[in-house]
């Protein structure tokens, strides 16, 4: 029964990763197509471009960056100083890595708390984006959600590292990125 749960969990996790990848690719494609249209309108057709494009593309780039950073947290895709991991015994390396991940989870949870607080404040005061003319809290809702996913991912990665430390893993093979 535990094996079926793990398989179900893996399927759910893979679906989430596919959805995130789709969102990032779609947002990047939309940004690229809109900027291409802007260039054609201004340089070829000699007409004024899309007035809200600059502000909209900035929001899209920020959102894709935060979501991509969240995805990288679960793939060991962030830059790390891994000298300490290579010098320590394997169990200690995993324990230190777990502590680092949990510290990162606390940090991103703290930042997420303030993102949601800021979103609530924007709802109260009714701030609108300058050229897009939409409420600013609409932009901040995905920011809060993506920061929360980053905190959760670091918690999960920390737990995985502690499990490896407790399992007496003989070799530390969790170096940064895909090099191992």
C-alpha positions as YAML, in Angstrom:
chain: A
units: angstrom
residues:
- id: 1
  name: UNK
  ca: [0.00, 0.00, 0.00]
- id: 2
  name: UNK
  ca: [2.87, 2.38, 0.76]
- id: 3
  name: UNK
  ca: [4.24, 1.70, -2.72]
- id: 4
  name: UNK
  ca: [0.93, 2.71, -4.32]
- id: 5
  name: UNK
  ca: [0.88, 5.95, -2.33]
- id: 6
  name: UNK
  ca: [4.39, 6.75, -3.41]
- id: 7
  name: UNK
  ca: [3.50, 6.04, -7.01]
- id: 8
  name: UNK
  ca: [0.41, 8.24, -6.72]
- id: 9
  name: UNK
  ca: [2.49, 10.97, -5.07]
- id: 10
  name: UNK
  ca: [5.06, 10.75, -7.85]
- id: 11
  name: UNK
  ca: [2.33, 11.00, -10.49]
- id: 12
  name: UNK
  ca: [0.82, 14.05, -8.80]
- id: 13
  name: UNK
  ca: [4.25, 15.65, -8.44]
- id: 14
  name: UNK
  ca: [5.03, 14.99, -12.11]
- id: 15
  name: UNK
  ca: [1.72, 16.56, -13.15]
- id: 16
  name: UNK
  ca: [2.51, 19.64, -11.08]
- id: 17
  name: UNK
  ca: [5.95, 19.89, -12.68]
- id: 18
  name: UNK
  ca: [4.39, 19.55, -16.15]
- id: 19
  name: UNK
  ca: [1.87, 22.28, -15.35]
- id: 20
  name: UNK
  ca: [4.62, 24.58, -14.07]
- id: 21
  name: UNK
  ca: [6.72, 23.96, -17.16]
- id: 22
  name: UNK
  ca: [3.69, 24.68, -19.35]
- id: 23
  name: UNK
  ca: [3.04, 27.95, -17.47]
- id: 24
  name: UNK
  ca: [6.66, 29.09, -17.80]
- id: 25
  name: UNK
  ca: [6.85, 28.20, -21.49]
- id: 26
  name: UNK
  ca: [3.48, 29.82, -22.19]
- id: 27
  name: UNK
  ca: [4.34, 33.02, -20.35]
- id: 28
  name: UNK
  ca: [7.70, 33.27, -22.10]
- id: 29
  name: UNK
  ca: [6.08, 32.62, -25.47]
- id: 30
  name: UNK
  ca: [3.43, 35.31, -24.84]
- id: 31
  name: UNK
  ca: [6.11, 37.81, -23.84]
- id: 32
  name: UNK
  ca: [8.18, 37.00, -26.93]
- id: 33
  name: UNK
  ca: [5.23, 37.24, -29.33]
- id: 34
  name: UNK
  ca: [4.02, 40.52, -27.86]
- id: 35
  name: UNK
  ca: [7.48, 42.08, -28.02]
- id: 36
  name: UNK
  ca: [7.86, 40.84, -31.61]
- id: 37
  name: UNK
  ca: [4.51, 42.44, -32.49]
- id: 38
  name: UNK
  ca: [5.65, 45.66, -30.80]
- id: 39
  name: UNK
  ca: [8.84, 45.76, -32.88]
- id: 40
  name: UNK
  ca: [6.91, 45.14, -36.11]
- id: 41
  name: UNK
  ca: [4.36, 47.85, -35.28]
- id: 42
  name: UNK
  ca: [6.98, 50.46, -34.44]
- id: 43
  name: UNK
  ca: [9.65, 49.77, -37.03]
- id: 44
  name: UNK
  ca: [7.81, 48.32, -40.02]
- id: 45
  name: UNK
  ca: [4.30, 49.73, -39.78]
- id: 46
  name: UNK
  ca: [5.43, 53.03, -38.20]
- id: 47
  name: UNK
  ca: [2.55, 53.05, -35.74]
- id: 48
  name: UNK
  ca: [2.53, 53.47, -31.99]
- id: 49
  name: UNK
  ca: [3.11, 50.18, -30.22]
- id: 50
  name: UNK
  ca: [1.18, 48.51, -27.44]
- id: 51
  name: UNK
  ca: [1.08, 51.03, -24.58]
- id: 52
  name: UNK
  ca: [0.90, 48.52, -21.74]
- id: 53
  name: UNK
  ca: [3.45, 46.03, -23.08]
- id: 54
  name: UNK
  ca: [6.50, 47.26, -21.15]
- id: 55
  name: UNK
  ca: [4.79, 47.04, -17.76]
- id: 56
  name: UNK
  ca: [3.04, 43.75, -18.58]
- id: 57
  name: UNK
  ca: [6.25, 42.10, -19.78]
- id: 58
  name: UNK
  ca: [8.05, 43.17, -16.59]
- id: 59
  name: UNK
  ca: [5.38, 41.46, -14.49]
- id: 60
  name: UNK
  ca: [5.55, 38.33, -16.63]
- id: 61
  name: UNK
  ca: [9.35, 38.14, -16.38]
- id: 62
  name: UNK
  ca: [9.21, 38.51, -12.59]
- id: 63
  name: UNK
  ca: [6.57, 35.79, -12.28]
- id: 64
  name: UNK
  ca: [8.42, 33.35, -14.54]
- id: 65
  name: UNK
  ca: [11.65, 33.99, -12.62]
- id: 66
  name: UNK
  ca: [10.04, 33.27, -9.25]
- id: 67
  name: UNK
  ca: [8.28, 30.15, -10.56]
- id: 68
  name: UNK
  ca: [11.50, 28.95, -12.22]
- id: 69
  name: UNK
  ca: [13.40, 29.50, -8.96]
- id: 70
  name: UNK
  ca: [10.81, 27.43, -7.15]
- id: 71
  name: UNK
  ca: [11.20, 24.63, -9.67]
- id: 72
  name: UNK
  ca: [15.00, 24.80, -9.37]
- id: 73
  name: UNK
  ca: [14.74, 24.31, -5.60]
- id: 74
  name: UNK
  ca: [13.51, 20.76, -6.11]
- id: 75
  name: UNK
  ca: [16.11, 19.95, -8.76]
- id: 76
  name: UNK
  ca: [19.21, 21.16, -6.88]
- id: 77
  name: UNK
  ca: [19.44, 23.78, -9.60]
- id: 78
  name: UNK
  ca: [20.52, 26.71, -7.45]
- id: 79
  name: UNK
  ca: [24.15, 27.70, -7.02]
- id: 80
  name: UNK
  ca: [25.62, 26.50, -3.73]
- id: 81
  name: UNK
  ca: [28.95, 26.55, -1.97]
- id: 82
  name: UNK
  ca: [29.46, 22.79, -1.71]
- id: 83
  name: UNK
  ca: [33.01, 22.64, -0.36]
- id: 84
  name: UNK
  ca: [31.78, 21.82, 3.14]
- id: 85
  name: UNK
  ca: [29.69, 18.94, 1.77]
- id: 86
  name: UNK
  ca: [32.75, 17.39, 0.13]
- id: 87
  name: UNK
  ca: [34.90, 17.69, 3.26]
- id: 88
  name: UNK
  ca: [32.42, 16.20, 5.73]
- id: 89
  name: UNK
  ca: [31.49, 12.52, 6.02]
- id: 90
  name: UNK
  ca: [28.42, 11.58, 3.99]
- id: 91
  name: UNK
  ca: [25.97, 11.50, 6.91]
- id: 92
  name: UNK
  ca: [27.13, 14.87, 8.18]
- id: 93
  name: UNK
  ca: [26.97, 16.31, 4.65]
- id: 94
  name: UNK
  ca: [23.35, 15.25, 4.31]
- id: 95
  name: UNK
  ca: [22.52, 16.62, 7.76]
- id: 96
  name: UNK
  ca: [24.13, 19.99, 6.96]
- id: 97
  name: UNK
  ca: [22.36, 20.07, 3.60]
- id: 98
  name: UNK
  ca: [19.06, 19.35, 5.36]
- id: 99
  name: UNK
  ca: [19.65, 22.23, 7.77]
- id: 100
  name: UNK
  ca: [20.49, 24.56, 4.89]
- id: 101
  name: UNK
  ca: [17.33, 23.55, 3.04]
- id: 102
  name: UNK
  ca: [15.22, 24.12, 6.15]
- id: 103
  name: UNK
  ca: [16.84, 27.52, 6.68]
- id: 104
  name: UNK
  ca: [15.97, 28.38, 3.06]
- id: 105
  name: UNK
  ca: [12.41, 27.16, 3.66]
- id: 106
  name: UNK
  ca: [12.10, 29.47, 6.68]
- id: 107
  name: UNK
  ca: [13.53, 32.37, 4.70]
- id: 108
  name: UNK
  ca: [11.10, 31.89, 1.79]
- id: 109
  name: UNK
  ca: [8.17, 31.37, 4.16]
- id: 110
  name: UNK
  ca: [9.10, 34.68, 5.84]
- id: 111
  name: UNK
  ca: [9.29, 36.45, 2.46]
- id: 112
  name: UNK
  ca: [6.01, 34.79, 1.45]
- id: 113
  name: UNK
  ca: [4.31, 36.06, 4.60]
- id: 114
  name: UNK
  ca: [5.24, 39.60, 3.64]
- id: 115
  name: UNK
  ca: [4.18, 39.07, 0.03]
- id: 116
  name: UNK
  ca: [0.71, 38.03, 1.21]
- id: 117
  name: UNK
  ca: [0.64, 40.95, 3.68]
- id: 118
  name: UNK
  ca: [1.51, 43.30, 0.84]
- id: 119
  name: UNK
  ca: [-1.17, 41.70, -1.35]
- id: 120
  name: UNK
  ca: [-3.79, 42.28, 1.37]
- id: 121
  name: UNK
  ca: [-2.66, 45.89, 1.71]
- id: 122
  name: UNK
  ca: [-2.96, 46.38, -2.06]
- id: 123
  name: UNK
  ca: [-6.51, 45.01, -1.93]
- id: 124
  name: UNK
  ca: [-7.39, 47.51, 0.83]
- id: 125
  name: UNK
  ca: [-5.95, 50.58, -0.85]
- id: 126
  name: UNK
  ca: [-7.07, 49.61, -4.35]
- id: 127
  name: UNK
  ca: [-3.82, 50.32, -6.17]
- id: 128
  name: UNK
  ca: [-3.97, 49.77, -9.91]
- id: 129
  name: UNK
  ca: [-1.15, 49.17, -12.37]
- id: 130
  name: UNK
  ca: [-0.25, 52.32, -14.25]
- id: 131
  name: UNK
  ca: [-0.67, 51.30, -17.88]
- id: 132
  name: UNK
  ca: [-2.28, 47.87, -17.67]
- id: 133
  name: UNK
  ca: [-5.13, 49.29, -15.54]
- id: 134
  name: UNK
  ca: [-5.64, 46.17, -13.49]
- id: 135
  name: UNK
  ca: [-5.55, 45.86, -9.70]
- id: 136
  name: UNK
  ca: [-1.98, 45.36, -8.49]
- id: 137
  name: UNK
  ca: [-2.98, 42.57, -6.14]
- id: 138
  name: UNK
  ca: [-3.67, 40.42, -9.21]
- id: 139
  name: UNK
  ca: [0.06, 40.47, -9.94]
- id: 140
  name: UNK
  ca: [0.96, 39.72, -6.32]
- id: 141
  name: UNK
  ca: [-1.30, 36.69, -5.86]
- id: 142
  name: UNK
  ca: [0.91, 34.42, -8.03]
- id: 143
  name: UNK
  ca: [4.01, 35.88, -6.34]
- id: 144
  name: UNK
  ca: [2.72, 34.74, -2.95]
- id: 145
  name: UNK
  ca: [1.74, 31.34, -4.32]
- id: 146
  name: UNK
  ca: [5.10, 30.77, -6.06]
- id: 147
  name: UNK
  ca: [7.05, 31.83, -2.96]
- id: 148
  name: UNK
  ca: [4.99, 29.38, -0.90]
- id: 149
  name: UNK
  ca: [5.82, 26.57, -3.34]
- id: 150
  name: UNK
  ca: [9.50, 27.44, -2.98]
- id: 151
  name: UNK
  ca: [9.29, 27.21, 0.82]
- id: 152
  name: UNK
  ca: [7.50, 23.86, 0.61]
- id: 153
  name: UNK
  ca: [10.04, 22.52, -1.86]
- id: 154
  name: UNK
  ca: [12.93, 23.44, 0.42]
- id: 155
  name: UNK
  ca: [11.15, 21.73, 3.32]
- id: 156
  name: UNK
  ca: [10.76, 18.57, 1.24]
- id: 157
  name: UNK
  ca: [14.37, 18.66, 0.05]
- id: 158
  name: UNK
  ca: [15.54, 19.16, 3.64]
- id: 159
  name: UNK
  ca: [13.49, 16.18, 4.74]
- id: 160
  name: UNK
  ca: [15.01, 14.06, 1.95]
- id: 161
  name: UNK
  ca: [18.51, 15.07, 3.06]
- id: 162
  name: UNK
  ca: [17.77, 14.19, 6.70]
- id: 163
  name: UNK
  ca: [16.36, 10.82, 5.64]
- id: 164
  name: UNK
  ca: [19.59, 10.08, 3.79]
- id: 165
  name: UNK
  ca: [21.62, 11.11, 6.85]
- id: 166
  name: UNK
  ca: [19.55, 8.83, 9.09]
- id: 167
  name: UNK
  ca: [19.77, 5.97, 6.59]
- id: 168
  name: UNK
  ca: [23.55, 5.89, 6.98]
- id: 169
  name: UNK
  ca: [24.12, 6.68, 3.31]
- id: 170
  name: UNK
  ca: [27.79, 5.97, 2.68]
- id: 171
  name: UNK
  ca: [28.40, 8.35, -0.24]
- id: 172
  name: UNK
  ca: [27.33, 11.97, -0.59]
- id: 173
  name: UNK
  ca: [26.09, 12.16, -4.18]
- id: 174
  name: UNK
  ca: [23.87, 15.23, -3.98]
- id: 175
  name: UNK
  ca: [26.20, 17.83, -5.41]
- id: 176
  name: UNK
  ca: [24.74, 20.89, -7.00]
- id: 177
  name: UNK
  ca: [22.84, 20.55, -10.26]
- id: 178
  name: UNK
  ca: [23.14, 17.71, -12.72]
- id: 179
  name: UNK
  ca: [26.89, 17.11, -12.48]
- id: 180
  name: UNK
  ca: [26.62, 13.97, -10.37]
...
